């Protein structure tokens, strides 16, 4: 049965499938796993009222809207007063239930010696989008920001002050009704404390000022929010002293949002926002980096039809953007691109582009390229494939990069449905070798940072409940160690 999406239209595919047939005939990475990622659902919505806890019907009719989010996204989250679990109800000490969602490592993938330190973090929940590891209180340890869809939205935790301590929920001043979205952080009001920007799925750009101890006050910014967002990123678009924000809309007729910094945590939506790309071109991820060397950050998006790049120009006194996506993959299924990360992987001062996408079940295996690295070609404003050693068949749900083993070369961390979170060591010349697995969970999203202040790069992983694992979900931290990189 063909699956397809066309610019500016919604195509719904109604599938009447036997539940038993679907799960027995779809191995990991195939269409069954694809549904779990594209169509995350309320884990209780398909449970029956009997003791078996099985799916209610032999037949499920699923509406797959390939160009937009699931219908459940339009349902406001339950508030604690309405019987839904609050964030505090989810943090009940040691993660005794975490083993439910942990999948065993494949025999041919070595397990890296990362130590889990998640006490105080959420167990269960519909966690979505990227977590953020960032030091908000200046103690040298990265704190966490993450969000969920159906519990209480935006959450933050202060890192443990010592070995073996608990993560502390730090949500004073954060509204409980924003649902999910991406976030970023920097000092926005000049007081020396790191502040938070959040792309609220139920609203748009929200800005929260930090008092230095993760107590939050919403900015007085009066910026326009014409559409819902799914991700935001801070950067410098116009060369002034204030950081700017770019957001990506989640639904059609949204497009991109460019917000110029005014200082004191205030922003103004640039009228040029509408010129970035067609408003019907929405997506899931935004990144910023200067790829053409002109001093202004360029725009990178995971759009519904694949990764897209736009070069920023202000030579005429106004912001404008030139498309520069030639050579990058184009997808036939909407929103399967999950990573478009600009990172300098070979140390030449110019970022390469890491891309990652879910497996397209329509594409022959020999043509798949679900994880790849591309290099920018200034002469053509296009991209060429430059990596070797990365996997081509994984259903990639996220990607990150840092020097994980301390050898001076950037490594790539991939999250996937089949293998969880794995590290590919870089040699500084764009060749990558599988080092091993850090953790395994369904549909993981990841962030890298230093959670315990030891100078090593740690992992924050979140994953939400799915149809196949309705009791799953949670936020976890895995601490790096020198032992993880000992030669075997």
Helices and strands as residue ranges (DSSP letters): E 12-18, H 19-25, H 31-38, E 59-65, G 71-74, G 80-82, G 88-90, G 98-100, E 115-116, E 127-134, E 143-148, E 154-158, E 168-169, E 183-186, E 195-199, E 205-210, E 216-218, E 229-235, E 244-249, E 256-263, E 266-269, G 271-275, E 283-289, E 298-303, E 306-313, E 320-323, E 337-343, E 352-357, G 365-367, E 371-377, E 382-385, E 396-402, E 411-416, E 420-426, E 432-439, E 445-449, E 458-463, E 474-479, G 482-485
